[in-house]
Amino acid sequence: MKIVSWNINSVRLRIEQVVKFLEEQQPDALCLQELKCPDEHFPHDAFEAAGYVHRHNHGMKSYNGVAIVSRLPFVETDIKHFCGKEDRRHCMAKFENGVELHNFYIPAGGDEPDPAINEKFAHKLSFVDEMTSWWADRRASDPNRKAVLVGDFNIAPSENDVWSHKQLLRVVSHTPVEVEILEKFRQSGDFIDAVREVVPEPEKLFSWWSYRARDWRASNKGRRLDHVWMTPNMAGTARTASVYDLARDWEKPSDHAPVVVEFNL
């Protein structure tokens, strides 16, 4: 089962790139974040024509939004709202093999890493806190639950997930408080980082590069913000993992590249 996570930064603007990627890579399921598209304008026809006839989209105008498109049928779908907001940051689809696929778009958190003065950063921390308690409850209700959690987590947890650990310690996405809170979430499910299981540290690995860089590949000042995690009962099933950074070279690309993991399921 080949699963991809990609912050597309407007699905309607980049639908041709998405279809090109689907044709080239043929994933079984593609999880998109930052759709910036209300449900009634989601490009269903393009996905249908590409063979992705099973779709679960949860979008809104101009901001956020998540979707799962698949060649495999769903047996169940769901959404979860966090922090009392209906800002379209999660959706789930369960497959016939029993695996739940959760797609998240964690808030970016603004520019100032201080929740006392930055409401966006406070929201980010609260969001991950709530994810942690929510998953702990789900795990308690079904300890044998099989799940893959993917998405733009907007946090690069390791020193090897950023171009410069020292220079980014005070930059939102790599601050100690964010790394700590994401680790608490990971521990709530004993999740395994599927990408790092295949591409272990200390190898540097990034999935996002700023638009500000004139030549992003030459400067390579990236961060690994996009993740694919799995529950511990899926240990050893990740066969291949990679970042499809060629998509970052396409015309008017997203600033994120697709993260691709193949599982033996």
C-alpha positions in Angstrom: 0.0 0.0 0.0 1.6 3.2 -1.2 0.6 6.3 0.8 1.5 9.9 0.1 1.2 13.1 2.1 1.4 16.4 0.3 0.6 20.0 1.4 -0.5 21.2 -2.0 -1.1 24.9 -1.1 -4.3 25.1 -3.2 -5.7 22.0 -4.9 -7.5 23.9 -7.6 -4.4 26.0 -8.5 -2.2 22.9 -8.7 -4.6 20.2 -9.9 -2.5 19.6 -13.0 0.6 19.0 -10.9 -1.4 16.6 -8.7 -2.7 14.6 -11.7 0.9 14.5 -13.1 2.2 13.1 -9.8 -0.6 10.5 -9.6 0.1 9.3 -13.1 3.9 9.1 -12.4 3.8 7.6 -8.9 0.5 5.7 -8.8 0.0 5.8 -5.1 -2.9 3.9 -3.5 -3.9 6.9 -1.4 -3.0 10.5 -1.5 -3.5 12.8 1.5 -3.6 16.5 0.7 -3.4 19.4 3.1 -4.1 23.2 2.7 -6.7 22.6 0.0 -7.9 26.3 0.2 -11.1 25.0 -1.5 -14.7 24.6 -0.2 -16.1 21.2 -0.7 -18.5 22.2 -3.5 -15.5 23.3 -5.6 -13.3 20.3 -5.0 -11.9 19.0 -8.4 -13.7 15.6 -8.2 -13.7 15.2 -12.0 -10.0 15.4 -12.3 -9.5 12.7 -9.6 -12.2 10.5 -11.1 -10.5 10.6 -14.5 -7.2 9.7 -12.9 -8.7 6.6 -11.3 -9.1 7.9 -7.8 -12.8 7.2 -7.4 -12.8 7.1 -3.6 -12.6 10.6 -2.0 -13.1 12.1 1.4 -12.6 15.9 1.3 -13.1 18.4 4.1 -12.3 21.9 2.9 -13.1 25.5 3.3 -12.7 28.8 1.3 -9.2 30.3 1.1 -7.7 28.4 4.1 -6.8 25.0 5.4 -8.7 21.9 4.2 -7.7 18.2 4.0 -8.6 15.4 1.7 -7.9 11.7 1.1 -8.2 10.4 -2.5 -7.8 6.7 -3.1 -7.9 3.9 -5.6 -9.0 1.6 -2.7 -12.5 1.7 -1.3 -13.2 3.1 2.2 -15.3 1.2 4.7 -15.6 4.2 7.0 -14.8 8.0 7.0 -14.7 10.5 9.8 -13.6 14.0 10.7 -12.5 15.5 14.0 -12.5 19.2 15.1 -10.0 20.5 17.6 -9.9 23.5 19.9 -13.5 24.3 19.4 -12.9 25.4 15.8 -14.3 24.0 12.6 -11.2 24.9 10.6 -10.9 21.7 8.5 -7.6 20.2 9.8 -8.4 16.5 10.0 -10.1 13.7 8.1 -9.9 9.9 8.3 -10.6 7.0 6.0 -10.6 3.3 7.0 -9.8 0.7 4.4 -10.9 -2.9 4.0 -7.5 -4.1 5.4 -8.5 -2.5 8.7 -6.0 0.3 8.5 -7.2 3.8 9.5 -5.5 6.6 7.5 -5.6 10.0 9.4 -4.7 13.2 7.6 -3.7 16.2 9.7 -2.9 19.8 9.1 -1.5 21.1 12.3 -1.6 25.0 12.6 1.6 26.7 11.5 1.8 28.9 14.6 2.7 32.3 13.2 6.1 33.9 13.6 6.6 34.5 17.4 7.1 31.4 19.5 5.5 32.8 22.6 1.9 31.7 23.3 1.4 34.7 25.7 1.7 37.2 22.8 1.0 35.1 19.8 -2.5 33.6 19.6 -1.6 31.5 16.6 1.3 29.8 18.5 -1.0 29.2 21.5 -3.5 27.6 19.1 -0.8 25.3 17.7 0.2 24.1 21.1 -3.4 23.6 22.2 -4.1 21.7 19.0 -1.3 19.2 19.6 -2.2 18.9 23.2 -5.8 18.0 22.3 -4.6 15.5 19.6 -2.6 13.8 22.4 -5.5 13.3 24.8 -7.8 12.3 21.9 -5.5 9.6 20.6 -4.8 8.3 24.2 -8.6 7.8 24.5 -8.8 6.1 21.1 -5.9 3.8 22.0 -7.5 2.9 25.3 -10.8 2.0 23.5 -9.0 -0.2 21.0 -5.4 -1.1 21.8 -5.1 -3.1 18.6 -6.1 -0.3 16.3 -4.0 -0.1 13.1 -3.4 3.4 11.9 -1.2 5.5 9.7 -1.1 9.2 10.6 0.2 11.6 8.0 0.2 15.3 7.2 1.8 18.7 7.5 2.6 18.7 11.2 4.4 22.0 10.9 7.1 20.8 13.3 10.5 19.5 12.4 11.4 17.4 15.5 15.0 16.4 15.0 18.3 18.2 14.5 18.5 16.3 11.2 15.1 17.5 10.1 16.3 21.1 9.6 19.2 22.7 7.7 20.6 24.3 10.9 19.5 23.2 14.4 21.3 26.1 16.1 19.9 28.8 13.8 16.3 27.5 14.0 16.0 26.9 17.7 14.0 30.1 18.1 12.2 29.8 14.8 8.6 28.5 14.9 8.5 24.8 13.7 11.7 23.8 15.5 11.5 25.4 19.0 12.1 23.1 22.0 8.5 23.6 23.2 7.1 22.4 19.8 9.5 19.4 19.7 8.5 18.5 23.2 4.8 18.7 22.6 5.0 16.7 19.4 7.0 14.0 21.2 4.2 13.8 23.8 1.8 13.2 21.0 4.0 10.5 19.5 4.2 8.8 22.9 0.4 8.8 23.2 0.3 6.2 20.6 3.9 4.9 20.7 3.9 5.9 17.0 6.8 4.9 14.7 8.1 7.5 12.3 7.8 5.4 9.1 10.1 7.7 7.1 12.9 7.5 9.7 12.5 3.8 10.0 13.6 3.5 6.3 15.8 6.6 6.2 17.5 6.7 9.6 19.3 9.6 11.1 21.7 11.2 10.9 20.8 11.6 7.3 19.3 15.0 6.7 15.9 14.9 5.2 13.6 17.9 4.3 10.1 18.2 2.8 9.6 22.0 2.8 11.7 24.8 1.3 10.8 28.5 1.5 9.6 30.4 -1.5 12.1 33.1 -0.5 15.1 31.2 -1.8 16.0 32.2 -5.3 17.5 28.7 -5.9 16.0 26.5 -3.3 18.0 23.4 -4.3 21.3 25.2 -4.2 20.7 26.8 -0.8 18.8 23.7 0.5 17.6 25.4 3.7 14.8 23.0 4.2 12.8 21.5 7.1 11.0 18.2 7.4 7.5 19.4 8.4 5.6 16.6 6.7 5.3 13.2 8.4 4.1 9.7 8.1 3.7 7.8 11.3 2.3 4.4 12.1 1.0 2.5 15.2 3.4 0.1 16.8 1.6 -3.0 15.6 2.7 -1.9 12.1 6.4 -2.0 12.9 8.5 -3.3 10.1 5.8 -2.7 7.4 7.4 0.4 5.9 9.3 -0.9 2.8 10.4 2.3 1.1 10.2 6.0 2.0 11.2 9.1 0.2 10.6 12.8 -0.4 9.6 13.4 -4.1 11.5 16.7 -4.3 11.2 16.8 -8.1 7.8 18.3 -7.6 9.4 21.4 -5.9 11.0 22.1 -9.3 7.7 22.3 -11.2 6.3 25.6 -12.4 4.7 27.5 -9.5 5.0 24.6 -7.1 3.9 24.1 -3.6 6.6 24.9 -1.1 6.1 21.4 0.2 7.1 18.2 -1.6 5.2 14.9 -1.4 6.3 12.4 1.1 5.9 8.8 -0.2 5.9 5.6 1.9 5.2 2.1 0.7 3.9 -0.4 3.2 3.8 -4.2 3.1 0.2 -4.8 4.2 
